[in-house]
Amino acid sequence: MNNMEYTFVVDSAQAGQRIDKFLSENIPDKSRSFIASVIEDGAAVVNNRTVSKSYKVTAGDEVCVTVSEACELEAVPQNIPLDIVYEDDDLIVVNKPKGMVVHPAAGNPHGTLVNALLYHCQGNLSGINGVLRPGIVHRIDKNTSGLLVVAKSDRAHFSLSEQIKEHSMTREYRAVIYGHLKEQDGEVDAPIGRSTIDRKRMCVTDKNSKHAVTHYTVLEEFRDFSYISCRLETGRTHQIRVHMSYIGHPLAGDDVYGPKKVITELSGQCLHAVRLGFIHPVSGDYMEFTSELPDYFNKFLDKVRKR
């Protein structure tokens, strides 16, 4: 698959535009939603720094972007089984299995949670996030399992997004990490941004980053590992994985932020979204859901306990 590289310099007439709008106007054969997905994947660089799709260009900015020549992605309904925890006219809470991607992207055009939701909901999902991410308010990584809330209506999407922005949504995860933490309870407060060396990785950095806070509690300790609970105060990409690696305790099985010798039996990081709570956008009631640890997680816990 060939890639096309584009470089533009922003003039005064274009200054102030969001970068996704700027690029879609300068690359007319690609839609704005496609361009936005390319930016989210870290393929857009402004003045040698990766940016988000909401970045507003200024006069003199040098904008570089790499675009695949492949056909644009399209989210299509697919009859894929879903583990539905709760559903009403405005939202749906699902228990995502390990290995499932949340929305279509390069390398994963089909078989995603969005494809399954489009079939189950007969297309009745919020359109705020575009055609590739309908209803998606927040995401969890492909190899992270657990609870996710999806908006079926725009009013639900606005409300849930605001709760995430205000840090009022309850999001608790369980993880197995290498080693032992110095404190049984603590927090990691360190800004996260995209790596300038590898665009697929995030890192703790002061450059082009966002505030990020993870609270943790040790639940059980083993010889070489610890079983912990993590509560997100913010929700940055790969946040728990980056923060725990940053303090020297990467997640077991993490093939990106963990040690070079990966625990292959886990097929990715040992991380599960166990609790999700929010104010219902219509009723105003607080709702909270929990998810039992999946088999892969319990099997690994049993194995390290026996050591």
matplotlib code that plots the C-alpha trace (Angstrom):
import matplotlib.pyplot as plt

x = [0.0, 1.5, 1.2, 1.0, 2.8, 1.5, 3.1, 1.3, 2.1, -0.9, -1.6, -3.4, -6.7, -6.7, -5.5, -7.9, -9.3, -9.4, -6.7, -9.2, -11.1, -7.9, -6.6, -9.9, -10.0, -6.5, -6.9, -10.3, -10.5, -10.6, -13.5, -13.2, -14.2, -11.4, -8.9, -10.0, -9.3, -5.9, -5.1, -6.3, -3.9, -1.0, -0.3, -0.5, 2.5, 2.5, 5.9, 7.4, 4.8, 1.9, -1.5, -5.1, -7.9, -9.1, -5.8, -6.4, -3.8, -2.0, -0.4, 3.0, 2.4, 4.0, 1.5, 2.7, 0.3, 0.7, -2.4, -2.9, -3.9, -6.3, -10.0, -11.7, -13.1, -16.8, -18.5, -21.1, -23.5, -22.2, -24.0, -21.5, -22.6, -22.6, -22.5, -25.2, -25.3, -27.9, -29.9, -32.6, -33.6, -30.6, -27.7, -26.2, -23.7, -21.6, -19.0, -16.3, -14.2, -10.4, -9.2, -12.1, -11.3, -13.8, -14.2, -13.0, -9.5, -6.6, -5.8, -9.1, -11.8, -14.4, -15.3, -15.3, -17.7, -19.1, -19.9, -21.7, -23.6, -24.7, -26.3, -27.8, -29.1, -30.2, -28.1, -29.7, -26.5, -25.4, -23.8, -21.7, -18.4, -18.9, -19.5, -16.6, -17.3, -21.1, -22.1, -18.5, -18.2, -15.0, -12.8, -10.9, -7.9, -8.3, -6.7, -8.4, -11.7, -14.7, -17.4, -18.1, -21.1, -22.3, -24.7, -27.7, -29.0, -27.3, -28.6, -27.0, -23.8, -23.6, -24.4, -21.9, -19.2, -19.6, -19.4, -16.1, -14.9, -15.9, -14.3, -17.6, -17.9, -16.8, -14.3, -12.5, -10.1, -8.3, -4.8, -1.8, 1.5, 5.1, 6.7, 5.4, 4.4, 5.9, 2.5, -0.7, -2.7, -1.5, -1.8, 0.2, -0.2, 1.8, 0.8, 0.4, 1.1, 1.9, 5.5, 7.5, 9.7, 6.9, 3.5, 1.7, 2.9, 1.9, 4.3, 4.6, 5.8, 5.4, 5.3, 1.9, 0.4, -2.8, -3.3, -3.6, -4.3, -4.6, -5.5, -4.4, -5.0, -3.1, -5.4, -3.0, 0.7, 2.6, 6.2, 6.8, 3.5, 0.8, -3.0, -4.3, -7.4, -7.1, -9.5, -9.3, -9.7, -8.9, -9.2, -6.2, -5.2, -3.4, -3.4, -3.1, -0.6, 1.6, 1.3, 2.2, 5.1, 6.3, 6.6, 8.4, 5.5, 4.2, 1.2, 1.7, 1.4, 1.7, 3.7, 4.0, 4.9, 6.1, 9.4, 10.8, 10.1, 6.3, 4.0, 2.5, -0.2, -2.1, -2.3, -2.0, -2.1, -3.9, -6.4, -10.2, -12.7, -14.6, -16.8, -18.6, -20.9, -22.6, -25.7, -28.4, -28.7, -32.5, -33.7, -30.9, -30.4, -27.0, -26.3, -23.4, -22.5, -19.9, -18.2, -16.7, -13.1, -12.8, -11.3, -7.9, -7.5, -8.6, -6.3, -3.3, -4.1, -4.3, -1.0, 0.9, -0.8, 0.6, 4.1]
y = [0.0, 3.3, 6.5, 10.1, 12.8, 16.4, 19.6, 22.9, 26.4, 28.2, 31.6, 34.4, 33.7, 30.2, 31.1, 30.1, 27.0, 23.6, 21.5, 18.8, 21.5, 23.0, 19.7, 18.6, 21.8, 21.3, 17.6, 17.7, 14.0, 13.1, 13.8, 15.7, 12.7, 10.6, 13.4, 13.6, 9.9, 10.3, 13.1, 11.1, 8.3, 10.8, 11.3, 15.1, 17.2, 21.0, 22.6, 19.1, 18.4, 16.0, 17.7, 16.8, 17.4, 20.4, 22.3, 25.6, 26.6, 29.9, 31.8, 30.4, 27.0, 24.2, 21.3, 17.8, 14.8, 11.3, 9.8, 6.2, 5.8, 3.1, 3.7, 5.7, 3.6, 3.2, 1.9, -0.7, -2.7, -6.2, -9.0, -9.4, -10.6, -7.9, -8.3, -5.7, -4.6, -1.9, -0.2, 2.4, 5.0, 7.3, 5.1, 1.6, 0.1, -2.8, -5.1, -5.1, -8.2, -8.2, -8.0, -5.9, -2.5, 0.2, 1.9, 1.3, 2.5, 1.7, -2.0, -2.6, -1.7, -4.3, -6.4, -3.4, -2.4, 0.3, -2.2, -4.4, -1.4, -0.2, -3.5, -3.9, -0.4, -0.3, 2.8, 4.7, 6.2, 9.8, 11.3, 13.9, 12.1, 11.4, 8.4, 6.3, 6.9, 7.2, 7.3, 6.9, 9.1, 7.4, 4.6, 1.7, 0.1, -3.0, -5.3, -3.7, -5.4, -4.0, -1.4, 1.3, 3.6, 4.6, 7.4, 6.6, 10.2, 13.6, 14.8, 11.8, 12.4, 16.0, 15.1, 12.2, 14.1, 17.0, 14.5, 13.2, 16.8, 17.7, 14.4, 13.4, 10.0, 7.0, 4.9, 2.2, -0.4, -3.4, -4.2, -6.4, -4.6, -5.6, -5.2, -3.6, 0.0, 2.0, 3.2, 1.2, 4.2, 7.0, 8.9, 9.7, 13.3, 13.7, 15.2, 12.9, 13.7, 11.8, 10.8, 12.7, 9.6, 7.1, 8.5, 5.3, 5.8, 8.2, 9.5, 11.7, 15.0, 18.8, 19.4, 19.4, 17.4, 17.3, 17.1, 13.5, 12.0, 8.3, 7.2, 3.7, 1.3, -2.0, -4.9, -7.8, -8.4, -11.4, -12.2, -10.4, -8.6, -6.6, -6.5, -3.0, -0.8, 2.4, 5.2, 7.7, 11.4, 12.3, 10.0, 10.4, 7.9, 4.9, 6.8, 3.9, 2.1, 5.2, 6.3, 2.9, 2.5, 6.0, 5.2, 1.9, -0.6, -1.3, -3.5, -7.3, -8.2, -4.6, -5.0, -1.2, 0.2, -2.9, -4.8, -6.2, -9.8, -9.7, -12.2, -13.5, -15.6, -12.4, -11.2, -7.6, -5.6, -7.1, -4.3, -4.5, -1.6, -3.0, -0.1, 2.7, 5.3, 8.4, 10.6, 9.5, 12.3, 12.3, 11.0, 12.6, 9.5, 8.2, 4.8, 2.5, -0.8, -3.4, -6.1, -9.3, -10.1, -12.0, -15.5, -14.4, -12.0, -14.6, -17.3, -15.0, -14.0, -17.7, -18.3, -15.5, -16.4, -20.0, -18.6]
z = [0.0, -1.1, 0.9, -0.3, 1.6, 1.4, 2.7, 3.0, 4.4, 5.9, 4.5, 6.3, 4.6, 6.1, 9.5, 12.3, 10.7, 12.4, 10.8, 9.6, 7.7, 6.4, 5.1, 3.6, 1.6, 0.4, -0.4, -2.1, -3.0, 0.7, 3.0, 6.2, 8.3, 6.6, 7.2, 10.8, 11.3, 9.7, 12.1, 15.1, 14.0, 14.4, 10.7, 10.7, 11.8, 12.3, 12.6, 13.4, 16.1, 16.0, 16.7, 17.3, 14.8, 16.8, 16.4, 14.7, 12.1, 12.1, 9.3, 8.5, 9.9, 7.9, 7.8, 6.8, 6.5, 5.2, 3.6, 2.4, -1.2, -0.1, -0.5, 2.3, 5.1, 5.6, 8.7, 7.6, 9.8, 10.6, 12.5, 15.3, 18.8, 21.5, 25.3, 26.1, 29.8, 29.4, 26.7, 26.2, 23.6, 24.3, 25.1, 25.3, 27.6, 26.3, 27.6, 25.0, 24.6, 24.4, 20.8, 19.4, 17.9, 18.9, 15.4, 11.9, 11.1, 8.8, 9.4, 11.0, 8.5, 9.7, 12.7, 15.1, 17.9, 15.6, 12.9, 15.4, 16.9, 13.5, 12.9, 16.4, 16.6, 13.0, 12.4, 15.3, 16.8, 17.5, 14.5, 16.3, 15.9, 12.1, 10.0, 11.3, 15.0, 15.4, 19.0, 20.3, 23.4, 24.8, 23.7, 25.2, 23.4, 21.2, 23.8, 26.8, 27.8, 29.7, 29.9, 27.3, 27.0, 23.5, 22.7, 20.5, 20.5, 20.1, 23.5, 25.2, 23.4, 24.5, 28.1, 28.4, 26.7, 29.1, 32.1, 30.7, 30.3, 33.8, 35.2, 36.8, 35.0, 37.1, 35.2, 37.2, 35.7, 37.0, 35.9, 36.6, 36.7, 37.0, 40.5, 43.7, 44.2, 47.0, 48.2, 48.5, 47.3, 45.2, 42.0, 38.8, 37.7, 34.5, 31.1, 28.1, 24.5, 21.3, 20.9, 18.3, 17.7, 17.1, 16.2, 17.4, 20.9, 23.6, 26.3, 29.3, 28.0, 28.5, 24.7, 23.0, 25.8, 28.0, 31.7, 32.9, 36.3, 37.3, 40.8, 41.9, 44.8, 45.3, 45.7, 45.9, 45.6, 44.2, 43.8, 40.5, 39.9, 41.6, 41.0, 41.2, 40.7, 38.6, 38.5, 35.7, 36.6, 33.0, 29.9, 27.6, 25.0, 26.6, 29.9, 32.4, 30.2, 29.8, 33.4, 34.9, 32.5, 33.4, 37.1, 36.3, 36.6, 33.1, 32.5, 32.1, 28.4, 27.1, 23.9, 23.4, 26.8, 28.6, 28.5, 25.2, 26.5, 26.2, 28.0, 24.8, 26.5, 27.4, 23.8, 24.9, 28.2, 31.2, 31.6, 32.2, 32.5, 35.5, 36.6, 34.7, 36.3, 34.9, 35.2, 32.7, 30.1, 30.3, 33.6, 35.6, 37.7, 38.5, 36.9, 37.6, 36.0, 36.8, 34.8, 36.1, 35.2, 32.0, 31.7, 30.4, 33.4, 36.0, 34.5, 34.7, 38.3, 39.2, 37.5, 39.3, 42.7, 42.4, 42.1]

ax = plt.figure().add_subplot(projection="3d")
ax.plot(x, y, z, "-o")
ax.set_aspect("equal")
plt.show()
